[in-house]
Amino acid sequence: VTHVPVVIVGAGPTGVAAATLVAQFDVECLLLDRWDSVYPQPRAVHVDDEVCRILAQLGIADQFMALSRPGRGLRLLDHRHRVLAEFDRSATRSVHGYPQANMFDQPELEELLRANLARHPAATLRGGVRVTGVVQHSPQRVRVEYTDIASGEEHAVEAAYVLGCDGANSVVRACAGARMNDLGFQQRWLVVDIRTETELGQWDGVHQVCSTTRAGTYMRLGASRHRWEFRLRDEERAEDFAALPALRGLISPWVGAVADERLELVRVAEYTFRAQVADHWRRDRVFLLGDAAHLTPPFIGQGMGAGLRDAMNLAWKLADALSGASPENALDSYQAEREPHARAMIQLARGVGVAMTAGGWFGDLLRRAALPRLGLLPGLRRRITSSETPALKVGPRQRRRGIVGTLCPNPVLTNGKRFDDIVGNRFAVVSAAPLDERAAAVVARRAAVPVFAEPGGELAAWLGRASAAVVRPDRVVARIERPGALRGTRPPAP
Ligand SMILES: Cc1cc2nc3c(=O)[nH]c(=O)nc-3n(C[C@H](O)[C@H](O)[C@H](O)COP(=O)(O)OP(=O)(O)OC[C@H]3O[C@@H](n4cnc5c(N)ncnc54)[C@H](O)[C@@H]3O)c2cc1C
């Protein structure tokens, strides 16, 4: 049986991202998937600016920007399509260096991710195999059993760590004895993708129709591609809407009189949207990432992004554990940091789903009265408009203080390069003054990149009263230094 340090089950966006990030630390990994090529059904259509930084770390920022389209924000409409509220997002670059909302087509992104993975010699992708079992048979070894789908031949490979990135029906999750906890949301929705060269002349953001009788979402994905999602009634099936004449009643508010010949129906599919989180994301040396660990209704477009965030959080920790730079139990911080974040995003998506659909005629009345006023509450407007997601609780005591646990900004520095391009997948120590002993020790021990925060610059303003910040390879602030405050104490391991 061959041995590979890391075996990744599932080559969806989460698995390919994890493989790329692990390979960037020169850790050899084997990626196994049922299919030889990417899953062709379009699903995810949106990522925020934080997730764009992960795509940049993977090495595909420019290509992604070329195939995506900045979104303008969110418009809430009533059942007669009258605007109830509008929340703008900036289409220009944010503190993270990318537009706050980016619309795209998931199969196109997955093609990019796979082509990019091929440039990393430490990663090997093997398609056409079904993983059937994952067994930890010794403290340091996990065996992954798989079958070649074409020949029926059975194989096994041994790994130090296994990452289950095998989606909603994860075999790895079952083998690890983990179970999904339900967060109380289940709705059937119809998903429609249409291509047309005709300009529909719609507002260029996400339209959410809040209605008990027919909740729906519309957004433009590219020059000629458009996505609709409609909540299905109990008696309805996707087959009832398989052709354009049947869909007219749903899409006519946006397509108007555009003739059928000018609308190409790319696909119509039914999905059951759920809100679920796995009870364990780690069992010994087996980890769960992406949809295998959490499922969200897609109303705020964060499902795939959560999988990429998982990969970014875990990859450097795995590399550390394998090289001996950190003890094995440091890997427990993966679930401790990621689960509360994923839960918060799922609850937000669930809340948007309920607000869009609940309450019968009384709900419709309430929405008409309340939603136009939402934007008047500054805190709430900021929450809906901002793309900033919750800070992580980092460190041994799982606390969050000031900028600790948040993402470091990504400004262009004096040499004309962005922070992320300079730092790559290393630690960074951002300081406004010459490094004190503690900060210098981190730079030496971690081969961290020292980054000087120019007075009056974006990084200096962000540091505030801190003299330095230690930023992890996933851009999360591990800790801050206050001028002179802790001199003489032993530096804690970031
Ligand atoms: C309608 C819809 C809209 C969405 N919109 C958004 C959005 O706007 N933004 C967003 O971020 N997310 C969105 N999502 C969610 C997003 O599509 C998923 O979260 C994302 O695809 C999950 O990626 P993954 O890699 O974790 O899992 P998957 O994409 O499910 O990939 C799992 C992989 O594992 C493989 N696999 C499974 N079992 C085995 C096995 N036993 N052996 C070998 N291989 C196996 C599969 O072949 C697959 O390639 C949306 C989803 C839907 C349905």
Ligand as a Chemical Component Dictionary entry (heavy atoms), coordinates in Angstrom:
data_LIG
# 
_chem_comp.id                   LIG 
_chem_comp.type                 NON-POLYMER 
_chem_comp.pdbx_formal_charge   0 
_chem_comp.three_letter_code    LIG 
# 
loop_
_chem_comp_atom.comp_id 
_chem_comp_atom.atom_id 
_chem_comp_atom.alt_atom_id 
_chem_comp_atom.type_symbol 
_chem_comp_atom.charge 
_chem_comp_atom.model_Cartn_x 
_chem_comp_atom.model_Cartn_y 
_chem_comp_atom.model_Cartn_z 
_chem_comp_atom.pdbx_ordinal 
LIG C1  C1  C 0 -28.528 26.433 -6.301 1  
LIG C2  C2  C 0 -27.267 26.640 -5.545 2  
LIG C3  C3  C 0 -26.717 27.910 -5.491 3  
LIG C4  C4  C 0 -25.524 28.122 -4.777 4  
LIG N1  N1  N 0 -25.007 29.382 -4.742 5  
LIG C5  C5  C 0 -23.851 29.598 -4.072 6  
LIG C6  C6  C 0 -23.226 30.874 -4.114 7  
LIG O1  O1  O 0 -23.714 31.812 -4.730 8  
LIG N2  N2  N 0 -22.048 31.038 -3.457 9  
LIG C7  C7  C 0 -21.439 30.012 -2.791 10 
LIG O2  O2  O 0 -20.362 30.246 -2.211 11 
LIG N3  N3  N 0 -21.997 28.785 -2.766 12 
LIG C8  C8  C 0 -23.181 28.542 -3.389 13 
LIG N4  N4  N 0 -23.719 27.294 -3.413 14 
LIG C9  C9  C 0 -23.056 26.207 -2.669 15 
LIG C10 C10 C 0 -21.893 25.570 -3.424 16 
LIG O3  O3  O 0 -22.279 25.139 -4.692 17 
LIG C11 C11 C 0 -21.370 24.402 -2.596 18 
LIG O4  O4  O 0 -21.206 24.835 -1.262 19 
LIG C12 C12 C 0 -20.032 23.886 -3.132 20 
LIG O5  O5  O 0 -20.175 23.268 -4.381 21 
LIG C13 C13 C 0 -19.452 22.862 -2.155 22 
LIG O6  O6  O 0 -18.198 22.464 -2.612 23 
LIG P1  P1  P 0 -17.512 21.155 -2.048 24 
LIG O7  O7  O 0 -16.236 21.028 -2.805 25 
LIG O8  O8  O 0 -17.458 21.224 -0.561 26 
LIG O9  O9  O 0 -18.514 19.977 -2.400 27 
LIG P2  P2  P 0 -18.976 19.475 -3.844 28 
LIG O10 O10 O 0 -19.012 20.591 -4.818 29 
LIG O11 O11 O 0 -20.243 18.719 -3.606 30 
LIG O12 O12 O 0 -17.828 18.478 -4.297 31 
LIG C14 C14 C 0 -17.697 17.215 -3.700 32 
LIG C15 C15 C 0 -16.840 16.337 -4.612 33 
LIG O13 O13 O 0 -16.640 15.089 -3.965 34 
LIG C16 C16 C 0 -16.786 14.040 -4.904 35 
LIG N5  N5  N 0 -17.193 12.837 -4.173 36 
LIG C17 C17 C 0 -18.274 12.688 -3.366 37 
LIG N6  N6  N 0 -18.310 11.442 -2.850 38 
LIG C18 C18 C 0 -17.219 10.790 -3.345 39 
LIG C19 C19 C 0 -16.703 9.472  -3.175 40 
LIG N7  N7  N 0 -17.297 8.575  -2.375 41 
LIG N8  N8  N 0 -15.583 9.115  -3.844 42 
LIG C20 C20 C 0 -14.936 10.028 -4.657 43 
LIG N9  N9  N 0 -15.384 11.289 -4.832 44 
LIG C21 C21 C 0 -16.512 11.668 -4.187 45 
LIG C22 C22 C 0 -17.845 14.550 -5.872 46 
LIG O14 O14 O 0 -17.737 13.911 -7.131 47 
LIG C23 C23 C 0 -17.507 16.036 -5.939 48 
LIG O15 O15 O 0 -16.608 16.323 -6.990 49 
LIG C24 C24 C 0 -24.893 27.045 -4.111 50 
LIG C25 C25 C 0 -25.447 25.764 -4.187 51 
LIG C26 C26 C 0 -26.626 25.564 -4.884 52 
LIG C27 C27 C 0 -27.191 24.178 -4.957 53 
# 
loop_
_chem_comp_bond.comp_id 
_chem_comp_bond.atom_id_1 
_chem_comp_bond.atom_id_2 
_chem_comp_bond.value_order 
_chem_comp_bond.pdbx_ordinal 
LIG C1  C2  SING 1  
LIG C2  C3  SING 2  
LIG C2  C26 DOUB 3  
LIG C3  C4  DOUB 4  
LIG C4  N1  SING 5  
LIG C4  C24 SING 6  
LIG N1  C5  DOUB 7  
LIG C5  C6  SING 8  
LIG C5  C8  SING 9  
LIG C6  O1  DOUB 10 
LIG C6  N2  SING 11 
LIG N2  C7  SING 12 
LIG C7  O2  DOUB 13 
LIG C7  N3  SING 14 
LIG N3  C8  DOUB 15 
LIG C8  N4  SING 16 
LIG N4  C9  SING 17 
LIG N4  C24 SING 18 
LIG C9  C10 SING 19 
LIG C10 O3  SING 20 
LIG C10 C11 SING 21 
LIG C11 O4  SING 22 
LIG C11 C12 SING 23 
LIG C12 O5  SING 24 
LIG C12 C13 SING 25 
LIG C13 O6  SING 26 
LIG O6  P1  SING 27 
LIG P1  O7  DOUB 28 
LIG P1  O8  SING 29 
LIG P1  O9  SING 30 
LIG O9  P2  SING 31 
LIG P2  O10 DOUB 32 
LIG P2  O11 SING 33 
LIG P2  O12 SING 34 
LIG O12 C14 SING 35 
LIG C14 C15 SING 36 
LIG C15 O13 SING 37 
LIG C15 C23 SING 38 
LIG O13 C16 SING 39 
LIG C16 N5  SING 40 
LIG C16 C22 SING 41 
LIG N5  C17 SING 42 
LIG N5  C21 SING 43 
LIG C17 N6  DOUB 44 
LIG N6  C18 SING 45 
LIG C18 C19 SING 46 
LIG C18 C21 DOUB 47 
LIG C19 N7  SING 48 
LIG C19 N8  DOUB 49 
LIG N8  C20 SING 50 
LIG C20 N9  DOUB 51 
LIG N9  C21 SING 52 
LIG C22 O14 SING 53 
LIG C22 C23 SING 54 
LIG C23 O15 SING 55 
LIG C24 C25 DOUB 56 
LIG C25 C26 SING 57 
LIG C26 C27 SING 58 
# 
